[in-house]
Structures are given as C-alpha cells and as structure tokens.
C-alpha cells in the first residue's frame, strides 16, 4: 500500500507537467491562437460581424459567392446583410446604421463635400457599362461605331454622335456615376450639359420611361441596360470609349471605422480578392449563385449575360497585384487619381459641390492606404 501511495504521489506532478507543456505549445502557435485554413486564411472561434447595406446589382451581389465558398468566414468575418437600394444604402451609411454600404466615387465625393467623411475603401468593380440606350426604330441616329467606320477619329466620332441628341430628354440617376461619366464625354468633345434635358430618375424607373417614350435616351446600370436590349433597343455610345469615364465602385465606410478596424478591413479586402479570383477561375460554379440571388430580389439575369458582362462591361479586382498594377499605377487602366480628380472637377463645375471643399483625394479612396504596407 505504501508503494502504491508513493506512485500516486509521483504521477500527479508528472501529469501537471504534461498538461502545462500542451498548453504552452498551443499558446506558442504562430497563428496567434487562430486556426489556419487550408486556403491560408485565419479563422478564430468567434467571427467578427460587419453590417452591410447591399444593393440589388449583379456586381456587388458577387459577395454571395464569397459567402457560400466560405472566404469571409476564413478571414474571421460574418456579414450581416441589409437589403436596400443604392441611395438607401448610402443613407444608412451616412446615418451610421451600417458599417459599409455599396457606393461609388461620386457618392463619397458628395458626402465628403457635406462634411461626412466616408471613403471608398473596398473596391468591388470598375463600371464601364453605361451606354446611351435609344429606340433606333424611332430615331434615325448614327452610332459612335458607325461614325468610326466612316473614317472619323475618336474625338470627331464622339462629337458627331452626341451632337445628334442635343435637346433630347436624357434619363439617368444624377446621384450615381453614370452622370459624371456622361458629363465627361461632353467635356471631352467641347459640348455643354445645358444643351440636353437631363431628367433625374431612379435606376428602376429608367426602362419603363424609355419604353413608354417619356425619355429619349437612357443611361443606366447594367440590369436596366440588358432589359431594354432584350426589347430591341440599341446603344448609341458607351463609356468604354474613354477610360477615365470608367467609375470606381465598391463598399464605402466612414474613414474612422476603417482606421479603428484596420486589421478587420484588411481581412475583408482579402476575402473580396479571394471571391473574384474564384469567380474568374470557376465561372460555371460562381455565376449561377449570383443569378439565383438576383432572382430572390426580383431581377432576372442569365448566366450567359453575366459572362458577357464580367471583365467586359465591368472589371473586378481579383488580387492585391491587380489593384497595384491597374489602379495605383498611373499607367494602369483604372488609375484612381485620374478618375477622382475628374469627378471632383465635374461636380464643382456643375455646382453640385463647393469649389475647394475636396482637397485630400487619398482620404476618399482609403484602399490606397490599406494596401500601401
């Protein structure tokens, strides 16, 4: 019995040493106490929540692919989505009811000019899909492409194209990027916006207005453009003719939120890059997810239409390298400073923002700061 008691007494400290060693090994794991996923992300036991105001467009609905593939969860993030329209999402962001919201370059310029310090911190897409849509049975206009075929150079072809629609009713949403893109086209060829009857309308109301002849020309988002194309309407000219008219869009946040959540912001951006890389590599698996999600909110778009849109009418950043080469580099296709300078200049000239109210362009596009490390 005495021998048994001695053995028992010796076993207790040995067990304590083994348990302590196991705990020490776990604490010294170089993931900082987080489990590393097979895709290289880090996933903690508790996910951090980001509240998102999401608009029903095929480009931003791409985040549903990332959710279903687990890319946000890999980065330790859970998205709390609130469905809204584009303008409503910006209202929720300004009122600090959500952390991030779908927004564009024009939105953050307007908000900052009014003292609300938001920033386009998370790029989603570069929009080149705005076209001047019209009824070619009703109007005998020549398109930009037809003028080019006649031998005119780019500037002459643009001027001749846009001259035809002087005095016409141009329906568009003046609070989104299609407005500044249209004004950029006019500026480029020396035409004045006062020569056109610009009618401010919501995106959803544009197709019915064009079909009912309440407007003569529609400039809209891609779902609306595709809708009238199905009805046989033609494209007079689109913004791919001038690269700097391509608008920058994504998720905006208050600058203070990004600064206070620096690591979370980087992980959110990484999940976005992963999502677009997956879509590029697996379109047949990814596009049906977007199509089904769009159908849930009442918008019909097909997989084939998405294939025509993706990296054709809209361009998506699939890596940090893409962003550095195409957006940060002044020779890139989507150089951010050119676009933001032009948006500010147009809005000042049109009296929509006070001249000199925007001085720090970097603060409007915080991805520059996030990816500078």
Buried (B, 14 or more C-beta within 10 A) or exposed (E): EEEEEEEEEEEEEEEEEEEEEEEEEEEEEEEEEEEEBEEEBBBEEEBBEBBBBBBBBBBBBBBBBBBBBBBBBBBBBEBEBBEBBBBBBBBBBBEEBBBBBBBBBBBBBBBBBEEBBBBBBBBBBBBBBBBBBBBBEEBEBBBBEBBBEEEBEBEBBBBBBBEBBEEBBBBBBBBBBBBBBBBBBBBBBEBEBEEBBBBEBBBBBBBBBBBEEBBBBBBBBBBBBBBBBEEEBBBBBBBBBBBBBBBBBBBBBBBEBBBEBEEBBBBBBBBBBBBBBBBBEEBEEBBBBBBEBBEEEEBEBEEEBBEEBBBEBBBBBBBBEBBBBBBBEEEBEBBBBBBBBBBBBBBBEEEBBEEEBBEEBBBBBBBBBBBEE
